[in-house]
Amino acid sequence: MNELSVFELIGHASLIVQLVMALLLAASVTSWMIILRKRSELIRTRLDADRFEEEFWTGGDLTAMYRRLESHKGAAHGVASIFESGFREFGRLRQHGAIGADQIIEGSRRAMRAALLKETDRLEKSLAMLATIGSTSPYVGLFGTVWGIMSVFYGLGNAAQVTLAQVGPGISEALIATAMGLFAAIPAVIFYNRYADQVSRLELRYDTFVEELSTILQRSATSRPAATGKEG
């Protein structure tokens, strides 16, 4: 079947089948837009995390690092955003002399957890749409196929003799809907699983950083605010 005949079959399909095909085409385009955008976002997030952690573990001053991040006014994302939120709360609580070290660390940890949840939500954005496209597109395509086949047989109901030449084109038109449903669903399922795994790994990486930074802040909780740097 050449490319032209496929378009001819689509043009001859019933209105319902054409609407199903249009819906599946829109779903496929939406799916690929999400796939490409999410791929770029996850690559950038991993690279940013690598750069930040490399700088963080060189033993530099945390206060200077925090002030540099704060100067960008909300531009930090990922692990940098978690650090900024936790260290901001740490500095704020340390200014209250009546608050103990355990309360300071607990407050900082809560701030980091809140930032972690925001980052996870940002990374998971649009993944639900991929999952929806992947799970429903085959059924939408199957609906178009069933409707098309029903229309074919209904149209031949009064025919005295039915030949393959009469039935074949109509069934071919209907089966295109199933093919389009699979075309939309397969990439969506593959990349949803791939990206969900990558988001889970990043979430685990963020969670580990929260624990590591909490340990560092625990050791710094009783020192002077001006001397906040990594120890040990």
C-alpha positions in Angstrom: 0.0 0.0 0.0 1.6 3.3 -1.1 1.4 6.6 0.8 -1.2 8.0 -1.6 -3.6 5.1 -1.2 -3.5 5.6 2.6 -4.6 9.2 2.3 -7.3 8.1 -0.2 -8.6 5.6 2.3 -8.6 8.2 5.1 -10.5 10.5 2.8 -13.1 7.9 2.0 -13.6 6.9 5.6 -16.8 7.8 7.5 -17.0 11.0 9.5 -16.8 9.2 12.8 -13.7 7.3 11.8 -12.1 10.5 10.4 -12.7 12.2 13.7 -11.1 9.3 15.6 -8.1 9.5 13.3 -7.8 13.3 13.8 -8.0 12.8 17.6 -5.3 10.1 17.5 -3.1 12.3 15.3 -3.5 15.2 17.8 -2.6 12.8 20.6 0.5 11.6 18.8 1.7 15.1 18.2 1.1 16.1 21.8 2.9 13.0 22.9 6.0 13.7 20.9 6.0 17.4 22.1 6.0 16.1 25.7 8.6 13.5 25.0 11.1 16.0 23.4 10.5 18.7 26.0 10.8 16.3 29.0 13.9 14.8 27.5 15.6 18.2 27.4 14.3 19.1 30.9 15.7 15.9 32.5 19.1 16.2 30.8 19.4 19.8 32.0 18.3 18.8 35.5 20.9 16.0 35.7 23.7 18.3 34.4 22.7 21.1 36.9 22.7 18.6 39.7 26.2 17.3 38.7 27.6 20.8 38.6 26.1 21.9 41.9 27.1 18.8 43.8 30.6 19.0 42.4 30.9 22.6 43.7 29.2 21.7 46.9 31.6 18.9 47.8 34.7 20.8 47.1 34.5 22.1 50.6 33.6 25.8 49.9 31.8 28.1 52.2 28.0 27.3 52.3 27.1 30.9 53.2 28.8 32.3 50.0 27.2 29.6 47.9 23.8 30.4 49.4 24.2 34.2 48.8 25.1 33.5 45.2 22.0 31.4 44.6 19.8 33.9 46.4 21.1 36.7 44.2 19.5 35.0 41.2 16.0 35.4 42.8 14.3 32.0 42.3 16.4 30.9 39.3 17.7 27.8 41.2 16.1 24.4 40.4 16.7 20.9 41.5 19.2 20.2 44.2 20.3 23.8 44.2 16.7 24.9 45.1 16.6 22.3 47.9 19.9 23.6 49.3 18.7 27.2 49.1 15.4 26.5 50.9 17.1 24.5 53.6 19.9 26.9 54.2 17.6 29.9 54.2 15.5 28.3 57.0 18.7 27.3 58.8 20.0 30.8 58.9 16.6 32.3 59.9 16.2 29.9 62.8 19.7 30.4 64.1 19.0 34.0 64.6 16.6 33.0 67.4 18.8 32.1 70.3 16.0 30.4 72.2 15.7 27.7 69.6 17.7 24.5 70.2 19.9 22.8 67.6 17.4 19.9 67.1 14.6 22.4 66.3 16.8 24.3 63.9 17.7 21.1 62.0 14.1 19.9 62.0 12.9 23.2 60.6 15.6 23.1 57.9 14.7 19.6 57.0 11.0 20.5 56.6 12.0 23.3 54.3 14.1 21.0 52.2 11.4 18.4 52.1 8.9 21.0 50.8 11.4 22.1 48.1 12.0 18.5 47.2 8.2 17.9 46.7 8.0 21.0 44.5 10.9 19.8 42.4 9.4 16.3 42.1 6.1 17.8 41.0 7.9 19.9 38.4 9.7 16.8 37.0 6.5 14.7 36.9 4.6 17.4 35.1 3.1 16.1 31.8 4.0 12.5 32.6 0.4 11.8 33.4 -0.6 13.0 29.9 1.9 10.5 28.4 0.4 7.7 30.5 -3.1 8.7 29.5 -2.2 8.7 25.8 -0.4 5.4 26.0 -3.2 3.7 27.8 -6.2 5.0 25.9 -5.0 5.5 22.3 -5.3 1.8 21.4 -8.9 1.7 22.6 -9.8 4.9 20.7 -8.3 3.4 17.6 -10.2 0.1 18.2 -13.4 2.1 18.5 -12.8 3.7 15.1 -12.1 0.3 13.6 -15.2 -1.3 15.0 -17.3 1.7 13.9 -15.8 1.6 10.4 -16.4 -2.2 10.1 -20.0 -1.8 11.3 -20.6 0.9 8.7 -19.2 -1.3 6.0 -21.4 -4.2 6.8 -24.4 -2.0 7.3 -23.9 -0.5 3.9 -23.7 -4.0 2.3 -26.8 -5.3 4.2 -29.0 -5.1 1.1 -26.5 -6.4 -1.3 -27.4 -9.7 -3.0 -23.8 -10.7 -3.3 -20.8 -9.4 -1.4 -17.3 -9.6 -2.8 -13.9 -8.9 -1.3 -13.6 -5.9 -3.6 -16.6 -4.4 -1.9 -15.6 -5.2 1.6 -11.8 -4.7 1.4 -11.5 -0.9 1.1 -14.0 -0.2 3.9 -12.2 -2.6 6.3 -8.8 -1.1 5.3 -10.2 2.3 6.1 -11.3 1.1 9.5 -8.0 -0.7 10.3 -6.1 2.5 9.8 -7.6 3.8 13.0 -6.2 0.9 15.0 -2.8 1.4 13.4 -2.9 5.1 14.3 -3.9 4.2 17.9 -0.8 2.0 18.2 1.4 4.6 16.6 0.3 7.1 19.2 0.4 4.7 22.2 3.7 2.8 21.7 6.1 5.8 22.0 4.0 7.3 24.8 4.3 4.1 26.9 8.0 3.6 26.2 9.0 7.1 27.1 6.6 7.3 30.1 8.3 4.3 31.6 11.8 5.7 30.8 11.1 9.1 32.2 9.3 7.9 35.3 12.4 5.8 36.1 14.6 8.9 35.6 12.4 11.0 37.8 12.5 8.4 40.6 16.3 8.3 40.4 16.4 12.1 40.7 14.0 12.0 43.6 16.2 9.5 45.4 19.2 11.7 44.6 17.4 14.7 46.1 16.4 12.7 49.2 20.0 11.6 49.7 21.2 15.2 49.5 18.6 16.3 52.1 20.1 13.8 54.5 23.7 14.7 53.7 23.0 18.5 54.1 21.1 17.8 57.3 24.1 16.1 58.7 26.4 19.0 57.8 24.0 21.5 59.3 23.7 19.4 62.5 27.4 19.8 63.0 27.2 23.5 62.3 24.1 24.2 64.4 26.1 25.2 67.5 28.7 27.3 65.8 28.6 31.0 65.0 26.4 32.0 62.1 29.3 33.8 60.4 31.3 30.6 60.3 28.8 28.4 58.5 30.9 26.1 56.3 31.2 22.4 55.7 33.1 20.6 58.4 34.6 17.1 58.3 
